[in-house]
Amino acid sequence: MASGSVGGGGSLSEVYSSAKRILLKARDGIERLERFESSSMDSPDLASSVKRDITEVRSLCSNMDALWRSIHVKSQRDLWRRKTEQVGEEAEYLNQSLEKYMSRNQRKMLEAKERADLLGRASGEGAHIMQIFDEEAQAMNSVKNSKRMLEESFSSGVAILSKYAEQRDRLKRAQRKALDVLNTVGLSNSVLRLIERRNRVDTWIKYTGMIATLVILYFFIRWTR
């Protein structure tokens, strides 16, 4: 190489060699990052190391640019200019590759965070909905229990009133028999009227109680629905 015949040529060769060595390391780092990406892995330390390598190559490229301009022989100067440009272009290409990787990685991280937030919100809303369902189910069970108790009470009331009516019928028959007997023995009319009045009062009490019970049960059923 003709670098020995120009001022600073040896220094330029050393800078160029260092730049090529660091470029090779950076290129290997980019390839490793892409393999990690394909396997859903992340290596922020490696990405930072590649970024530092590219920055160092750019700095060396600036030094090379200053050095080749000081070469007096045109052919040598043109040669080192092309080499410097190649180093700079390769460094720029690797830098773009790194930025694309970091952009994709950042987008994946953002999407993962959004999914986690969405799942968290969905989980919280699901728990709230389940709580509402539980409260509704408890309310429905309470209404069902109240309705069942009311129906049982209604059935018991009807049964009691039916028995009371049967007893009332038996008492009326007994009263009629007693009145027949009393008429036979000549009981006074005042005593007969007193017995009949008591009979009407009992009848009024019976039907009033039945109506009041039915009204109360009716409004209670409507209130629990």
Disulfide bonds with the S-S distance in Angstrom:
none
